[in-house]
Structures are given as structure tokens and as C-alpha cells.
Amino acid sequence: MTIRIDYTNMMSGAVSGGISSEAWSGAREAFANARQIFVKRREGDELGFINLALDGAGIGALLGFADGTGQAFSDIVVLGIGGSALGPIALRSALRSTSWNALDDEAREYYPRLHVLENIDPVTVTSVLDRVELGRTLFLVISKSGGTAETMAQYLIARGRLQAELGEDYHRHLVFITDPVKGALREIARRDGIAALEIPSNVGGRFSALSPVGLLPAALIGIDVRALLAGAADMFTRCDSDDLASNPAAVFGTLQWLADTTLGRRNHIMMPYSDPLRDFGGWFVQLWAESLGKIQPGGTSVGPTPIPALGVTDQHSQVQLFMEGPLDKTVTFLVVGQRKADLEIPRLHDDIPELAYLGGRTLADLLDAERRATAAALSQRGRLNMTITLDSIDAHHVGGLIMLFEMATIYAGGLYGVNPLDQPGVELGKRFTYALMGRPDAVDAKREWDAIREPEQRWSV
Ligand code: PA5
């Protein structure tokens, strides 16, 4: 496996206004501190996502469960949100299909289709539930806490339909993936005898892609989950080092942090030049935003804003802003060496210069030329960018990429001086929702809600 980071275009030698060699050498101390924080967290057993890759614990049982189960169903529907949905979506797109919800014909003969209901818009939920044949559908209800309102609402709807149509046989069509001990899902699994897999208690939602959260859906659609873990473990070895210069996660995290905090480049764009990696952007956005957008212990709000983009599509959309808008961004290109397919462009109009130069080249040639051109153009305008190249898109590389960004996020948490593992900022909105929906144990939240009142809509048009 090779995953390489070329960060030449982040540095002042290549890009005016880039990170100077002095600043980069000076960052060694900051990284050493972040590394110490990492080591403490690891010793304190807070970073369960690493063990997932290194131990492979539970993988035999998971594969045993997936083997045969997948073939018994034509459709798998994941009910989950945030970290309980973005991992499965990214894995499906990268390793199974380029379209959001389809398998290629050969795979479909053997493996079920995978749908991920990550939102609660009734239009989407209705359309998926109406489309699948319930008697041939397995619902994976995924929630670490086991009580997230959106996922529970989806679960209740799915279970209601299953019971109405299949009676007691509904059991066979539900699997929970949740905390080993806590939460409503765990309780229901125990009480009603529903199959339930564990998300280790020290693995948070957005770090759970390589737990059963990502691995069970992946295994059910035929992704090589052992290779995913092996790729992640290999990458961990590279990222578990005190040496900033040779540690890819440290390089990514430290450069992005330096660019933000010393050069004001606070918007971090993730731009794959590959459709299969498109949903990796969404997964990265959650990881970077929810982990790093925080209030430091001293009271200062910090954190970069991650933005997803797609090459070449966004060259006709956001790239104008990246080129000429405020100097407040970095761009990370995700690039693939060997693509699974390529198409030669026929020479049909050799007499028309606007078309002749394309004839005989391939779509991959054009994609790569456009990416190199965009990187060079951005650099010329003082826009910092780096390129992460994967030799190919397979389970080993994708596992490696997941671990690279998870480790970078932990290091960046140390650099920003925040806890990358919590998300206190989403709590208040959740409490107000409970108050509005009349959750019986949300008495305090209801009191708080009643005290603030929504402002009257006096300013509207
Ligand atoms: O990263 C996180 O912890 C969150 O984004 C969660 O994944 C999200 O809120 C869903 O939570 P849960 O898995 O508990 O339903």
C-alpha cells in the first residue's frame, strides 16, 4: 500500500505566503506536545478506534454473522445518523459503487443492496420503505448511545411496519449495533431477543467506521473487511511516531493547524478527484468539524471549517472562490494512481482544434491534467494546497485513509488545545428538541425552553 502526502504547495518556497521553513521547524515542539497528549489518551484507553484496527477483535464473529445473512436478504437498510451513517456511506461509495445506491450487476446477483437512511425527511424515508420488500429486508439500527431521536424514530417506524407485515417474524429483520451496556437499544435487544453487535464503549460515533458500524454493512455487501483493518493497522504504524516529518497524520494535522492559526487559512477543503471517494469528503467533514470546533479551556472558540468539494465538478463551481476569494483556505486534493476503469476519447474531429486535442487521450488523462492544472493555478495565486495520493482504491488503501484522518484529528485536537472526542455543542439543541417533543424525562430542558422562548418573528419578509 502506498498513501503519499505531497505538501510542497503548502510551503513558502513554492507558494507565496505559504508556511515558512522556520514555522515548520518551530512546529515540532507543538507537535511533541500534541503527541504527549495522544500518548496519555492512548494509555488511558480513550482511543478505541486504534484497537479496532490492531486487534481485529470480534471480526470473526462479525464475518460469521454476515456470511449467509447477506444472501438471505435483497436489501439492507441502515438506520443511523452522523458517525453511525457517514462511515457506511463512505465505504459503500469507495468500494462498491460509484452511484449512491446501486451495486454493479454482477455484485447484485450475490449481495444485497445497501441503503443508508441518514436523515429523517419523511419523503426519503417513505420512498425507501415503499421500495423495499420487507420480507427480504434487513434493518441495521445503528446508534452508539442507543437513544438518538432521529434513529429511534426511524427504528419505530421500521419495526411498526415489520410487525404489521411479518408478525413475530420481525425479529429476523432487525439487528442493532450499539453500546455494549448502555442505552435504550441495548435494553430492547435484551428484552425482545433482538440480535445486537457491540460498538466498544471507548469508540465514539465519528471514529467508528472500522467498528461493526462500518464493517457489518461493508461485509454484507462483500467488502473485504479484513483488508480494511489491515490497511488501517499499517497506517497506524506510520502515524504512531514522534517524528513529525515521517508521520503522515502529524504532517496533515500540523500543517492544517499552522495554516489556520498562523496564516488565517481556516477553511479546509477536502477535494477528491474521484467519484468513489466523493463521500469520503462528507465523512471527513464530520470528523474534522465535530472534533475540532470547540471552546478551549480558557474560553476561546477555535476550529477549522471543513468544506467538501469534488474534482473536476467543482472547477465549474467553487474553484472560482478558491482562486480569487478570501485567502482563508487550504485545499487537500485526494488523488488515485490506478483507476478501476478508463475510457479512451475517440478522434472524431481532428479538424476542429477545440476537440482535436482530446482525441486519443483518456478521461483519466483529462481528470489528472485538470487536477494538476488546478493545483498549479491555486499555488500561483498564493492558495495553499496539498495532494494525498492513493495508489488505488481498494479496501487496504481505504482503511489506511480512514486511520490517517482519524489520527490526524487526534493530533490536531492536541494542537488546538481541545478534546477531539466529545461534542458538547450539540447537546443544547438536543435538549430543546426533547422539550419540544414532550419527552417525559426532559423536565429541566422544558423549563429551560420555556424560559428562553423563541423570539417573535418581527423581522421577516
Ligand atoms: O460523532 C458522534 O459522536 C456523533 O456524530 C454521533 O455519531 C451522532 O450524533 C449519532 O449518535 P449515535 O450513534 O449515538 O446515535
Boltz pocket constraint, residues with backbone or C-beta under 6 A from the ligand:
constraints:
  - pocket:
      binder: B
      contacts: [[A, 81], [A, 82], [A, 83], [A, 84], [A, 142], [A, 143], [A, 144], [A, 145], [A, 146], [A, 147], [A, 148], [A, 151], [A, 204], [A, 205], [A, 206], [A, 207], [A, 290], [A, 423]]
      max_distance: 6.0
